[in-house]
Amino acid sequence: MTDKRPYKLLIGQVEISTNIVKNVDKIKEIVRSYLADLYIFPELALTGYQNTEHLKQEQIFTAIQEIQSSLRSGILLLGSPNPYSLKTNSYLLVTKETTQIIAEKYLLFPGLDDKFGYHMGFHRDFIKLSHQTHLGVVLCFELRSPEIIRSFWNNGIVGVVVASQWPEIRINHFEVLLKARAIENQIYTIGVNGVGKIDNLNLGGRSSIYSPSGEEILKLGHDEEIAITELSFEIPYFPYPLRTPLLEFPKLKTLSELLEVSLLRRKKGQKMVFTNGCFDILHAGHIDYLTKARKLGDFLVVGLNSDESIRRIKGPTRPVNNLSFRISALSGLASVDYIVVFEEDTPEELIKTLKPDVLVKGEDWKEEEIAGGAFVRSYGGKVVRIPFSFNISTTKIIEKIRECQQEKL
């Protein structure tokens, strides 16, 4: 069942500049002139793309408060640097009483977001219009990722807002992807784009709304334009079901297989993350660590110590679980893309062959002691030490089991 109430949407396809006062005045004039349930503005509509070092938190908070004071009703959505840190390209939900960060840009456009000082952001929430009408948010380049919007759909959204500064030179991609995401997820897609310039590129406008069947509900031109439309977000009946099959492919790869598949992925600009370990008794600490590692790139390769390697490092009683068991357990994790086994005591030679973009270890390792770390840094790769969220390890689990056995005796 979906919401049948019509919501009045205002699409603010505005010219975005780096003059915050000018942007704020424009947004204030629009919200004073029109009544809507949902006012939707583009990515970084508050500030435009400018170096975050030139911005101050007080500027952002003052600008938001000015807009808030002009808002008569409804919810206003607009792009802004994160007002608390200025380090993430964020999207805000503003009402007369509150301001909420609804999304931080996770997929940064190469050479643009980082150029202006933005870091990858992980926070994501839903726009809750009613108990049964939730909308997701993606920011510009993220529209190219079907995985992001499908993960929203898995959590019950009926539509997605795509806030962009999409260039005119690739505006056909914006239009095609908006329609494709609507059809493949059977949801509404609401794309709002800016006009003007960004980094010497003309922005393309063409803000659009598509229905779950791909029907065009709204399409604007290339110039600055304000449009109001009503949308109920009612999902129609489809004679064909939306399927989400689970296809399983072996994650264990030989080194040559891994080099082949990673070459194909890296040719498309994807980043390899590499980590290694024994992963003997898989526990919550491992799962949290691997999830955090996977988020640092596009695919995660786990170098897994062989049984003989573990015996040399940990002693004759280890591993508890043999190699096939450990491979099976790791293969069940969505965060792990590929597994490669190594026989040596350290993965240094493996790292030199794979040349990962990001090398990950736990924060208990000193950076200078991380095998392969100096090599990865030598060609511009990153070495990241991940903090632990759980005070747990395979050794501690074994000790706890032994204590329990002693108590029984």
ZIVENTA-V155924 format. One record per helix or strand. SS is the DSSP state (h for helix, s for strand). FROM is the first residue (numbers start at 1). LEN is the number of residues. If there is no record, write none. Layout:
BEGIN
ss from len
SS FROM LEN
SS FROM LEN
END
This chain:
BEGIN
ss from len
s 7 7
s 15 2
h 20 14
s 38 4
h 52 3
h 57 14
s 75 7
s 89 6
s 99 6
s 124 1
s 127 4
s 133 7
h 140 5
h 146 8
s 159 6
s 167 1
h 168 18
s 188 6
s 195 4
s 201 3
s 208 3
s 216 4
s 225 7
s 252 1
h 255 13
s 272 6
h 284 11
s 299 7
h 307 8
h 323 9
s 338 5
h 348 7
s 358 5
h 367 3
h 373 6
s 382 5
h 394 15
END
